[in-house]
C-alpha cells in the first residue's frame, strides 16, 4: 500500500514500516546480499534524531589516531560525506559494500540484513525526543519541498506522524525494536539518547567509545582528547564551518541537499516554540501509549 508522503514522494509500506521509494530499493538489495563484518559499527537513527552529530562523533572517535584535529576531514567535509548511508549506497552500488567500518542506516531492527545480526558487529542507536524529532523533520521536509507545491501544513504533519506514516515510521516501532534488542544484547546494541549526549557529552562520548571497542586511555583522558572530539563535533563548530555553511551533500546521483539543512538549532526542547498544546498532547498521547516502558 501507498500513503501520501510529506514532501513529494509517497511512502510505501514494507514489512511493517513506511519508506520513501529510493531508500526502499536500497533496503531490498541489502536484505538480499549485504555482508556485514564483525568489525563493522552501524549507526542507526530515525531521520532527524541526531544522525549528523553521531556520524561526526563516531567517525572522530574511530579515526582519532589517524587524523590530526587541526587537519581533520570534518573540517572540510560534511559528516555525511565521511560516513555513508547504507541504503542510499546500495541503491547506486547494488553489488558491493562500502569498504569502511563505520556505516549508517535508518533501517528498522526487524528488517536489518541477517548478516548484521549474525556478524557480531556493533549497533549504536540514537533516540531523540519524539516531539523534537518531529519538529526537526517538519522543518527539514518544508525546506526540501519543491516551491510549486503548497507548503506543508503542520496539523496534517502531526496527524500523519501520529498515524505512524512518517519516513521509516511508525516512530514507536522503530524505537522499540532497538530498545528491546539493546536489553537482550547489551554488548551488541547500544541505545543512546540525544538529550543525554547534549547534557553530558564527556560521559556519553566515553561510553560510546568503550562500546565500540575504541576506549579512551587514561593518557588520552589526561591530554584532553575527549574534549577535543566533543569540541570538533559540536553544533557550534560544525555549523560554522564553511563546508557546512555553503557546501552541499550529494545524497544520491539524483539528489543534492545543502549542507546547512542538516544544522538548524541542535537543541532539545525546541518543539515548545512550534507545537500548540493540542499538538503536543496528541503526540504525547500516542507515544505514552506505545512506548510506556521507555518514556
Ligand atoms: P534541529 O532541527 O532540532 O536543530 P539528523 O542529523 O538526524 O538529520 O538530525 C538533524 C538534527 O540534529 C537537527 O536538529 C540538527 O540541528 C541537529 N544537529 C546537527 N548537528 C548537530 C550537532 N553537531 N550537535 C547537536 N545537534 C546537531
py3Dmol code that shows the C-alpha trace and the ligand (Angstrom):
import py3Dmol

protein = """\
ATOM      1  CA  UNK A   1       0.000   0.000   0.000  1.00  0.00           C
ATOM      2  CA  UNK A   2       0.937   3.629  -0.569  1.00  0.00           C
ATOM      3  CA  UNK A   3       0.192   6.626   1.631  1.00  0.00           C
ATOM      4  CA  UNK A   4       0.604  10.326   0.961  1.00  0.00           C
ATOM      5  CA  UNK A   5       4.126  11.419   1.939  1.00  0.00           C
ATOM      6  CA  UNK A   6       5.166  14.742   3.439  1.00  0.00           C
ATOM      7  CA  UNK A   7       7.398  16.014   0.698  1.00  0.00           C
ATOM      8  CA  UNK A   8       6.930  14.977  -2.896  1.00  0.00           C
ATOM      9  CA  UNK A   9       7.171  11.233  -2.703  1.00  0.00           C
ATOM     10  CA  UNK A  10       4.669   8.756  -1.460  1.00  0.00           C
ATOM     11  CA  UNK A  11       5.651   6.458   1.366  1.00  0.00           C
ATOM     12  CA  UNK A  12       5.456   2.722   0.735  1.00  0.00           C
ATOM     13  CA  UNK A  13       4.633   0.034   3.265  1.00  0.00           C
ATOM     14  CA  UNK A  14       7.230  -2.732   3.555  1.00  0.00           C
ATOM     15  CA  UNK A  15       7.437  -5.325   6.344  1.00  0.00           C
ATOM     16  CA  UNK A  16       5.659  -3.173   8.906  1.00  0.00           C
ATOM     17  CA  UNK A  17       7.256   0.211   8.120  1.00  0.00           C
ATOM     18  CA  UNK A  18       6.850   3.171   5.774  1.00  0.00           C
ATOM     19  CA  UNK A  19       9.615   4.127   3.364  1.00  0.00           C
ATOM     20  CA  UNK A  20      10.301   6.561   0.571  1.00  0.00           C
ATOM     21  CA  UNK A  21      10.837   4.891  -2.764  1.00  0.00           C
ATOM     22  CA  UNK A  22      14.595   5.262  -3.251  1.00  0.00           C
ATOM     23  CA  UNK A  23      15.827   4.022   0.147  1.00  0.00           C
ATOM     24  CA  UNK A  24      13.350   1.155  -0.133  1.00  0.00           C
ATOM     25  CA  UNK A  25      15.059  -0.050  -3.309  1.00  0.00           C
ATOM     26  CA  UNK A  26      18.384   0.035  -1.461  1.00  0.00           C
ATOM     27  CA  UNK A  27      16.932  -1.797   1.546  1.00  0.00           C
ATOM     28  CA  UNK A  28      15.605  -4.627  -0.594  1.00  0.00           C
ATOM     29  CA  UNK A  29      19.054  -5.003  -2.173  1.00  0.00           C
ATOM     30  CA  UNK A  30      20.712  -5.013   1.262  1.00  0.00           C
ATOM     31  CA  UNK A  31      18.296  -7.601   2.619  1.00  0.00           C
ATOM     32  CA  UNK A  32      19.288  -9.914  -0.224  1.00  0.00           C
ATOM     33  CA  UNK A  33      23.020  -9.534  -0.278  1.00  0.00           C
ATOM     34  CA  UNK A  34      24.653  -7.273   2.340  1.00  0.00           C
ATOM     35  CA  UNK A  35      27.627  -8.892   4.065  1.00  0.00           C
ATOM     36  CA  UNK A  36      28.494  -7.389   7.417  1.00  0.00           C
ATOM     37  CA  UNK A  37      31.908  -7.762   9.017  1.00  0.00           C
ATOM     38  CA  UNK A  38      32.496  -8.351  12.733  1.00  0.00           C
ATOM     39  CA  UNK A  39      34.426  -5.062  12.940  1.00  0.00           C
ATOM     40  CA  UNK A  40      31.570  -3.009  11.473  1.00  0.00           C
ATOM     41  CA  UNK A  41      29.893  -0.306  13.519  1.00  0.00           C
ATOM     42  CA  UNK A  42      26.374   0.664  12.422  1.00  0.00           C
ATOM     43  CA  UNK A  43      24.923   3.976  13.435  1.00  0.00           C
ATOM     44  CA  UNK A  44      21.142   3.639  13.346  1.00  0.00           C
ATOM     45  CA  UNK A  45      18.775   6.568  13.663  1.00  0.00           C
ATOM     46  CA  UNK A  46      15.361   7.758  12.662  1.00  0.00           C
ATOM     47  CA  UNK A  47      15.649  10.740  10.313  1.00  0.00           C
ATOM     48  CA  UNK A  48      16.346  13.960  12.273  1.00  0.00           C
ATOM     49  CA  UNK A  49      17.284  12.298  15.529  1.00  0.00           C
ATOM     50  CA  UNK A  50      20.966  13.250  15.513  1.00  0.00           C
ATOM     51  CA  UNK A  51      22.486  11.307  12.620  1.00  0.00           C
ATOM     52  CA  UNK A  52      24.817  14.111  11.522  1.00  0.00           C
ATOM     53  CA  UNK A  53      26.137  14.656  15.044  1.00  0.00           C
ATOM     54  CA  UNK A  54      26.673  10.976  15.835  1.00  0.00           C
ATOM     55  CA  UNK A  55      28.280  10.358  12.440  1.00  0.00           C
ATOM     56  CA  UNK A  56      30.775  13.055  13.351  1.00  0.00           C
ATOM     57  CA  UNK A  57      31.324  11.698  16.878  1.00  0.00           C
ATOM     58  CA  UNK A  58      31.797   8.059  15.862  1.00  0.00           C
ATOM     59  CA  UNK A  59      33.967   8.977  12.872  1.00  0.00           C
ATOM     60  CA  UNK A  60      36.204  11.129  15.066  1.00  0.00           C
ATOM     61  CA  UNK A  61      36.440   8.550  17.850  1.00  0.00           C
ATOM     62  CA  UNK A  62      37.257   5.699  15.462  1.00  0.00           C
ATOM     63  CA  UNK A  63      39.815   7.676  13.454  1.00  0.00           C
ATOM     64  CA  UNK A  64      41.450   9.694  16.218  1.00  0.00           C
ATOM     65  CA  UNK A  65      44.870   8.128  15.726  1.00  0.00           C
ATOM     66  CA  UNK A  66      44.715   8.635  12.013  1.00  0.00           C
ATOM     67  CA  UNK A  67      43.885  12.328  11.711  1.00  0.00           C
ATOM     68  CA  UNK A  68      45.188  15.410  13.407  1.00  0.00           C
ATOM     69  CA  UNK A  69      42.455  17.569  14.995  1.00  0.00           C
ATOM     70  CA  UNK A  70      43.814  20.645  13.153  1.00  0.00           C
ATOM     71  CA  UNK A  71      43.783  18.978   9.782  1.00  0.00           C
ATOM     72  CA  UNK A  72      40.718  16.801  10.135  1.00  0.00           C
ATOM     73  CA  UNK A  73      38.421  15.567   7.326  1.00  0.00           C
ATOM     74  CA  UNK A  74      35.401  17.002   9.206  1.00  0.00           C
ATOM     75  CA  UNK A  75      36.845  20.497   8.777  1.00  0.00           C
ATOM     76  CA  UNK A  76      36.382  20.280   5.030  1.00  0.00           C
ATOM     77  CA  UNK A  77      33.716  17.606   4.518  1.00  0.00           C
ATOM     78  CA  UNK A  78      30.123  17.253   5.699  1.00  0.00           C
ATOM     79  CA  UNK A  79      29.759  14.318   8.188  1.00  0.00           C
ATOM     80  CA  UNK A  80      27.516  12.590   5.641  1.00  0.00           C
ATOM     81  CA  UNK A  81      30.396  12.533   3.169  1.00  0.00           C
ATOM     82  CA  UNK A  82      32.586  10.807   5.773  1.00  0.00           C
ATOM     83  CA  UNK A  83      30.026   8.168   6.761  1.00  0.00           C
ATOM     84  CA  UNK A  84      27.813   6.732   4.008  1.00  0.00           C
ATOM     85  CA  UNK A  85      24.135   5.833   4.282  1.00  0.00           C
ATOM     86  CA  UNK A  86      23.919   2.135   3.566  1.00  0.00           C
ATOM     87  CA  UNK A  87      20.560   2.164   1.783  1.00  0.00           C
ATOM     88  CA  UNK A  88      21.495   5.070  -0.496  1.00  0.00           C
ATOM     89  CA  UNK A  89      24.855   3.447  -1.226  1.00  0.00           C
ATOM     90  CA  UNK A  90      23.183   0.116  -2.022  1.00  0.00           C
ATOM     91  CA  UNK A  91      20.735   1.788  -4.349  1.00  0.00           C
ATOM     92  CA  UNK A  92      23.589   3.029  -6.507  1.00  0.00           C
ATOM     93  CA  UNK A  93      26.052   0.175  -5.928  1.00  0.00           C
ATOM     94  CA  UNK A  94      23.921  -2.968  -5.676  1.00  0.00           C
ATOM     95  CA  UNK A  95      26.846  -5.364  -5.972  1.00  0.00           C
ATOM     96  CA  UNK A  96      29.293  -4.011  -3.465  1.00  0.00           C
ATOM     97  CA  UNK A  97      29.530  -2.715   0.079  1.00  0.00           C
ATOM     98  CA  UNK A  98      31.496   0.329   1.246  1.00  0.00           C
ATOM     99  CA  UNK A  99      34.995  -0.649   2.321  1.00  0.00           C
ATOM    100  CA  UNK A 100      34.624   1.208   5.612  1.00  0.00           C
ATOM    101  CA  UNK A 101      33.869   0.025   9.102  1.00  0.00           C
ATOM    102  CA  UNK A 102      31.567   2.869  10.118  1.00  0.00           C
ATOM    103  CA  UNK A 103      28.237   2.838   8.284  1.00  0.00           C
ATOM    104  CA  UNK A 104      24.889   4.414   8.921  1.00  0.00           C
ATOM    105  CA  UNK A 105      21.310   3.442   8.253  1.00  0.00           C
ATOM    106  CA  UNK A 106      17.742   4.318   9.183  1.00  0.00           C
ATOM    107  CA  UNK A 107      16.606   0.697   8.781  1.00  0.00           C
ATOM    108  CA  UNK A 108      14.275  -0.683  11.475  1.00  0.00           C
ATOM    109  CA  UNK A 109      15.693  -3.531  13.559  1.00  0.00           C
ATOM    110  CA  UNK A 110      13.336  -6.209  12.278  1.00  0.00           C
ATOM    111  CA  UNK A 111      14.306  -5.681   8.658  1.00  0.00           C
ATOM    112  CA  UNK A 112      18.096  -5.429   9.091  1.00  0.00           C
ATOM    113  CA  UNK A 113      20.021  -7.733   6.762  1.00  0.00           C
ATOM    114  CA  UNK A 114      20.611 -11.033   8.573  1.00  0.00           C
ATOM    115  CA  UNK A 115      24.404 -10.736   8.339  1.00  0.00           C
ATOM    116  CA  UNK A 116      24.394  -7.623  10.558  1.00  0.00           C
ATOM    117  CA  UNK A 117      22.935  -9.590  13.436  1.00  0.00           C
ATOM    118  CA  UNK A 118      24.996 -12.693  12.697  1.00  0.00           C
ATOM    119  CA  UNK A 119      28.374 -10.968  12.288  1.00  0.00           C
ATOM    120  CA  UNK A 120      28.994  -9.781  15.848  1.00  0.00           C
ATOM    121  CA  UNK A 121      29.189  -6.152  14.701  1.00  0.00           C
ATOM    122  CA  UNK A 122      28.026  -3.263  16.927  1.00  0.00           C
ATOM    123  CA  UNK A 123      24.936  -1.129  16.570  1.00  0.00           C
ATOM    124  CA  UNK A 124      24.630   2.354  18.066  1.00  0.00           C
ATOM    125  CA  UNK A 125      21.008   3.512  18.122  1.00  0.00           C
ATOM    126  CA  UNK A 126      20.211   7.163  18.792  1.00  0.00           C
ATOM    127  CA  UNK A 127      16.875   8.035  20.382  1.00  0.00           C
ATOM    128  CA  UNK A 128      15.635  11.609  20.242  1.00  0.00           C
ATOM    129  CA  UNK A 129      12.557  13.031  21.917  1.00  0.00           C
ATOM    130  CA  UNK A 130       9.658  12.385  19.509  1.00  0.00           C
ATOM    131  CA  UNK A 131       8.387  15.974  19.545  1.00  0.00           C
ATOM    132  CA  UNK A 132      11.863  17.360  18.803  1.00  0.00           C
ATOM    133  CA  UNK A 133      12.381  14.735  16.088  1.00  0.00           C
ATOM    134  CA  UNK A 134       9.006  15.570  14.589  1.00  0.00           C
ATOM    135  CA  UNK A 135       9.622  19.331  14.586  1.00  0.00           C
ATOM    136  CA  UNK A 136      13.091  18.886  13.098  1.00  0.00           C
ATOM    137  CA  UNK A 137      11.634  16.636  10.392  1.00  0.00           C
ATOM    138  CA  UNK A 138       8.886  19.113   9.640  1.00  0.00           C
ATOM    139  CA  UNK A 139      11.414  21.925   9.134  1.00  0.00           C
ATOM    140  CA  UNK A 140      13.614  19.674   7.009  1.00  0.00           C
ATOM    141  CA  UNK A 141      10.768  18.487   4.795  1.00  0.00           C
ATOM    142  CA  UNK A 142       9.428  22.029   4.444  1.00  0.00           C
ATOM    143  CA  UNK A 143      12.844  23.185   3.211  1.00  0.00           C
ATOM    144  CA  UNK A 144      13.197  20.346   0.728  1.00  0.00           C
ATOM    145  CA  UNK A 145       9.679  20.713  -0.611  1.00  0.00           C
ATOM    146  CA  UNK A 146       9.544  21.987  -4.207  1.00  0.00           C
ATOM    147  CA  UNK A 147       8.256  25.558  -4.472  1.00  0.00           C
ATOM    148  CA  UNK A 148       5.498  24.605  -6.905  1.00  0.00           C
ATOM    149  CA  UNK A 149       3.781  22.500  -4.219  1.00  0.00           C
ATOM    150  CA  UNK A 150       1.678  24.097  -1.471  1.00  0.00           C
ATOM    151  CA  UNK A 151       3.515  24.427   1.879  1.00  0.00           C
ATOM    152  CA  UNK A 152       3.230  21.599   4.382  1.00  0.00           C
ATOM    153  CA  UNK A 153       0.521  22.127   6.961  1.00  0.00           C
ATOM    154  CA  UNK A 154       1.743  21.465  10.473  1.00  0.00           C
ATOM    155  CA  UNK A 155      -1.559  19.961  11.650  1.00  0.00           C
ATOM    156  CA  UNK A 156      -1.518  17.463   8.754  1.00  0.00           C
ATOM    157  CA  UNK A 157       2.057  16.527   9.528  1.00  0.00           C
ATOM    158  CA  UNK A 158       1.209  15.890  13.207  1.00  0.00           C
ATOM    159  CA  UNK A 159      -1.715  13.755  12.112  1.00  0.00           C
ATOM    160  CA  UNK A 160       0.454  11.736   9.789  1.00  0.00           C
ATOM    161  CA  UNK A 161       3.255  11.285  12.340  1.00  0.00           C
ATOM    162  CA  UNK A 162       0.706  10.039  14.900  1.00  0.00           C
ATOM    163  CA  UNK A 163      -0.748   7.598  12.388  1.00  0.00           C
ATOM    164  CA  UNK A 164       2.737   6.103  12.000  1.00  0.00           C
ATOM    165  CA  UNK A 165       3.114   7.065   8.341  1.00  0.00           C
ATOM    166  CA  UNK A 166       6.335   9.042   8.538  1.00  0.00           C
ATOM    167  CA  UNK A 167       9.527   8.095   6.761  1.00  0.00           C
ATOM    168  CA  UNK A 168      10.857   4.887   8.439  1.00  0.00           C
ATOM    169  CA  UNK A 169       7.905   5.045  10.835  1.00  0.00           C
ATOM    170  CA  UNK A 170       5.976   4.234  12.884  1.00  0.00           C
ATOM    171  CA  UNK A 171       8.361   6.147  15.154  1.00  0.00           C
ATOM    172  CA  UNK A 172       7.483   3.932  18.154  1.00  0.00           C
ATOM    173  CA  UNK A 173       8.021   0.602  16.391  1.00  0.00           C
ATOM    174  CA  UNK A 174      11.413   1.782  15.152  1.00  0.00           C
ATOM    175  CA  UNK A 175      12.442   2.789  18.667  1.00  0.00           C
ATOM    176  CA  UNK A 176      11.001  -0.320  20.334  1.00  0.00           C
ATOM    177  CA  UNK A 177      12.881  -2.675  18.012  1.00  0.00           C
ATOM    178  CA  UNK A 178      16.264  -1.288  19.059  1.00  0.00           C
ATOM    179  CA  UNK A 179      15.250  -0.724  22.679  1.00  0.00           C
ATOM    180  CA  UNK A 180      14.363  -4.397  23.096  1.00  0.00           C
ATOM    181  CA  UNK A 181      17.493  -5.505  21.236  1.00  0.00           C
ATOM    182  CA  UNK A 182      19.675  -3.329  23.495  1.00  0.00           C
ATOM    183  CA  UNK A 183      18.225  -5.092  26.540  1.00  0.00           C
ATOM    184  CA  UNK A 184      18.633  -8.523  25.043  1.00  0.00           C
ATOM    185  CA  UNK A 185      22.133  -7.969  23.576  1.00  0.00           C
ATOM    186  CA  UNK A 186      23.672  -5.097  25.540  1.00  0.00           C
ATOM    187  CA  UNK A 187      27.168  -5.672  24.189  1.00  0.00           C
ATOM    188  CA  UNK A 188      25.890  -5.613  20.598  1.00  0.00           C
ATOM    189  CA  UNK A 189      23.295  -2.843  20.640  1.00  0.00           C
ATOM    190  CA  UNK A 190      23.707   0.461  22.453  1.00  0.00           C
ATOM    191  CA  UNK A 191      20.696   2.709  22.979  1.00  0.00           C
ATOM    192  CA  UNK A 192      21.821   6.300  23.458  1.00  0.00           C
ATOM    193  CA  UNK A 193      19.695   9.394  23.899  1.00  0.00           C
ATOM    194  CA  UNK A 194      20.341  12.654  22.034  1.00  0.00           C
ATOM    195  CA  UNK A 195      19.395  14.581  25.198  1.00  0.00           C
ATOM    196  CA  UNK A 196      21.889  12.626  27.349  1.00  0.00           C
ATOM    197  CA  UNK A 197      24.708  13.347  24.898  1.00  0.00           C
ATOM    198  CA  UNK A 198      23.715  17.011  24.955  1.00  0.00           C
ATOM    199  CA  UNK A 199      23.638  17.132  28.787  1.00  0.00           C
ATOM    200  CA  UNK A 200      26.838  15.220  29.489  1.00  0.00           C
ATOM    201  CA  UNK A 201      28.879  14.762  26.316  1.00  0.00           C
ATOM    202  CA  UNK A 202      32.058  13.694  28.142  1.00  0.00           C
ATOM    203  CA  UNK A 203      30.386  10.780  29.905  1.00  0.00           C
ATOM    204  CA  UNK A 204      28.433   9.650  26.857  1.00  0.00           C
ATOM    205  CA  UNK A 205      31.280  10.019  24.364  1.00  0.00           C
ATOM    206  CA  UNK A 206      33.357   7.848  26.708  1.00  0.00           C
ATOM    207  CA  UNK A 207      30.603   5.237  26.833  1.00  0.00           C
ATOM    208  CA  UNK A 208      30.249   5.344  23.064  1.00  0.00           C
ATOM    209  CA  UNK A 209      33.978   4.776  22.610  1.00  0.00           C
ATOM    210  CA  UNK A 210      34.027   1.877  25.080  1.00  0.00           C
ATOM    211  CA  UNK A 211      31.034   0.259  23.477  1.00  0.00           C
ATOM    212  CA  UNK A 212      32.575   0.201  20.002  1.00  0.00           C
ATOM    213  CA  UNK A 213      35.908  -1.038  21.445  1.00  0.00           C
ATOM    214  CA  UNK A 214      37.785   2.231  20.911  1.00  0.00           C
ATOM    215  CA  UNK A 215      38.097   3.216  24.604  1.00  0.00           C
ATOM    216  CA  UNK A 216      39.986   6.358  25.598  1.00  0.00           C
ATOM    217  CA  UNK A 217      43.157   5.523  27.516  1.00  0.00           C
ATOM    218  CA  UNK A 218      43.900   7.396  30.751  1.00  0.00           C
ATOM    219  CA  UNK A 219      46.734   9.110  28.889  1.00  0.00           C
ATOM    220  CA  UNK A 220      44.267  10.353  26.284  1.00  0.00           C
ATOM    221  CA  UNK A 221      41.914  11.488  29.034  1.00  0.00           C
ATOM    222  CA  UNK A 222      44.739  13.465  30.662  1.00  0.00           C
ATOM    223  CA  UNK A 223      45.602  15.045  27.331  1.00  0.00           C
ATOM    224  CA  UNK A 224      42.013  16.209  26.877  1.00  0.00           C
ATOM    225  CA  UNK A 225      41.345  14.106  23.765  1.00  0.00           C
ATOM    226  CA  UNK A 226      37.681  13.579  24.689  1.00  0.00           C
ATOM    227  CA  UNK A 227      37.195  17.350  24.928  1.00  0.00           C
ATOM    228  CA  UNK A 228      38.779  17.758  21.506  1.00  0.00           C
ATOM    229  CA  UNK A 229      36.417  15.169  19.991  1.00  0.00           C
ATOM    230  CA  UNK A 230      33.370  16.855  21.521  1.00  0.00           C
ATOM    231  CA  UNK A 231      34.524  20.297  20.508  1.00  0.00           C
ATOM    232  CA  UNK A 232      35.187  19.270  16.900  1.00  0.00           C
ATOM    233  CA  UNK A 233      31.748  17.642  16.614  1.00  0.00           C
ATOM    234  CA  UNK A 234      29.796  20.318  18.460  1.00  0.00           C
ATOM    235  CA  UNK A 235      26.903  22.044  16.748  1.00  0.00           C
ATOM    236  CA  UNK A 236      28.626  25.409  17.167  1.00  0.00           C
ATOM    237  CA  UNK A 237      31.796  24.209  15.489  1.00  0.00           C
ATOM    238  CA  UNK A 238      30.353  22.122  12.659  1.00  0.00           C
ATOM    239  CA  UNK A 239      27.564  24.536  11.735  1.00  0.00           C
ATOM    240  CA  UNK A 240      30.037  27.410  11.425  1.00  0.00           C
ATOM    241  CA  UNK A 241      32.450  25.643   9.096  1.00  0.00           C
ATOM    242  CA  UNK A 242      32.438  26.955   5.553  1.00  0.00           C
ATOM    243  CA  UNK A 243      31.829  23.455   4.158  1.00  0.00           C
ATOM    244  CA  UNK A 244      28.612  23.180   6.168  1.00  0.00           C
ATOM    245  CA  UNK A 245      27.508  26.778   5.637  1.00  0.00           C
ATOM    246  CA  UNK A 246      27.806  26.908   1.862  1.00  0.00           C
ATOM    247  CA  UNK A 247      28.508  23.364   0.663  1.00  0.00           C
ATOM    248  CA  UNK A 248      26.106  20.703  -0.469  1.00  0.00           C
ATOM    249  CA  UNK A 249      25.863  16.979   0.084  1.00  0.00           C
ATOM    250  CA  UNK A 250      25.070  14.615  -2.759  1.00  0.00           C
ATOM    251  CA  UNK A 251      22.661  12.170  -1.119  1.00  0.00           C
ATOM    252  CA  UNK A 252      22.434  10.209  -4.393  1.00  0.00           C
ATOM    253  CA  UNK A 253      23.106  10.888  -8.055  1.00  0.00           C
ATOM    254  CA  UNK A 254      19.584  12.308  -8.251  1.00  0.00           C
ATOM    255  CA  UNK A 255      19.506  14.409  -5.092  1.00  0.00           C
ATOM    256  CA  UNK A 256      21.670  17.090  -3.643  1.00  0.00           C
ATOM    257  CA  UNK A 257      20.974  18.701  -0.266  1.00  0.00           C
ATOM    258  CA  UNK A 258      22.510  21.919   1.012  1.00  0.00           C
ATOM    259  CA  UNK A 259      24.756  21.025   3.957  1.00  0.00           C
ATOM    260  CA  UNK A 260      23.271  23.748   6.116  1.00  0.00           C
ATOM    261  CA  UNK A 261      19.907  21.935   6.036  1.00  0.00           C
ATOM    262  CA  UNK A 262      21.404  19.404   8.483  1.00  0.00           C
ATOM    263  CA  UNK A 263      22.175  22.120  11.025  1.00  0.00           C
ATOM    264  CA  UNK A 264      19.235  24.094  12.339  1.00  0.00           C
ATOM    265  CA  UNK A 265      19.366  24.581  16.112  1.00  0.00           C
ATOM    266  CA  UNK A 266      20.876  21.439  17.582  1.00  0.00           C
ATOM    267  CA  UNK A 267      18.979  21.828  20.868  1.00  0.00           C
ATOM    268  CA  UNK A 268      16.498  19.917  22.942  1.00  0.00           C
ATOM    269  CA  UNK A 269      13.001  21.225  23.615  1.00  0.00           C
ATOM    270  CA  UNK A 270      12.533  23.425  20.518  1.00  0.00           C
ATOM    271  CA  UNK A 271       9.161  21.758  19.967  1.00  0.00           C
ATOM    272  CA  UNK A 272       7.771  24.158  22.579  1.00  0.00           C
ATOM    273  CA  UNK A 273       8.225  27.009  20.108  1.00  0.00           C
ATOM    274  CA  UNK A 274       6.350  25.303  17.290  1.00  0.00           C
ATOM    275  CA  UNK A 275       3.680  22.922  18.550  1.00  0.00           C
ATOM    276  CA  UNK A 276       0.410  24.034  20.086  1.00  0.00           C
ATOM    277  CA  UNK A 277      -0.618  22.426  23.395  1.00  0.00           C
ATOM    278  CA  UNK A 278      -3.112  20.261  21.491  1.00  0.00           C
ATOM    279  CA  UNK A 279      -0.480  19.054  19.029  1.00  0.00           C
ATOM    280  CA  UNK A 280       1.973  18.255  21.829  1.00  0.00           C
ATOM    281  CA  UNK A 281      -0.750  16.355  23.678  1.00  0.00           C
ATOM    282  CA  UNK A 282      -1.638  14.426  20.552  1.00  0.00           C
ATOM    283  CA  UNK A 283       1.968  13.268  20.097  1.00  0.00           C
ATOM    284  CA  UNK A 284       2.425  12.604  23.838  1.00  0.00           C
ATOM    285  CA  UNK A 285      -0.776  10.539  23.889  1.00  0.00           C
ATOM    286  CA  UNK A 286       0.340   8.112  21.206  1.00  0.00           C
ATOM    287  CA  UNK A 287       3.930   7.943  22.469  1.00  0.00           C
ATOM    288  CA  UNK A 288       2.886   7.243  26.072  1.00  0.00           C
ATOM    289  CA  UNK A 289       0.590   4.522  24.861  1.00  0.00           C
ATOM    290  CA  UNK A 290       3.160   2.888  22.562  1.00  0.00           C
ATOM    291  CA  UNK A 291       6.388   3.475  24.479  1.00  0.00           C
ATOM    292  CA  UNK A 292       5.112   3.275  28.049  1.00  0.00           C
ATOM    293  CA  UNK A 293       8.115   1.316  29.335  1.00  0.00           C
ATOM    294  CA  UNK A 294      10.564   3.726  27.855  1.00  0.00           C
ATOM    295  CA  UNK A 295       9.469   7.372  28.257  1.00  0.00           C
TER     296      UNK A 295
END
"""
ligand_1 = """\
27
LIG
P 17.101 20.547 14.850
O 16.313 20.632 13.569
O 16.203 20.314 16.036
O 18.012 21.680 15.054
P 19.834 14.407 11.516
O 21.294 14.637 11.586
O 19.414 13.064 12.016
O 19.303 14.757 10.184
O 19.187 15.397 12.571
C 19.267 16.787 12.416
C 19.079 17.437 13.760
O 20.297 17.318 14.520
C 18.809 18.925 13.624
O 18.017 19.249 14.756
C 20.210 19.495 13.700
O 20.257 20.855 14.019
C 20.815 18.623 14.796
N 22.277 18.589 14.760
C 23.080 18.525 13.660
N 24.361 18.532 14.031
C 24.393 18.606 15.374
C 25.446 18.664 16.339
N 26.700 18.654 15.978
N 25.103 18.721 17.639
C 23.793 18.726 18.020
N 22.757 18.691 17.159
C 23.053 18.619 15.851
"""
view = py3Dmol.view(width=600, height=400)
view.addModel(protein, "pdb")
view.setStyle({"model": 0}, {"cartoon": {"style": "trace"}})
view.addModel(ligand_1, "xyz")
view.setStyle({"model": 1}, {"stick": {}})
view.zoomTo()
view.show()
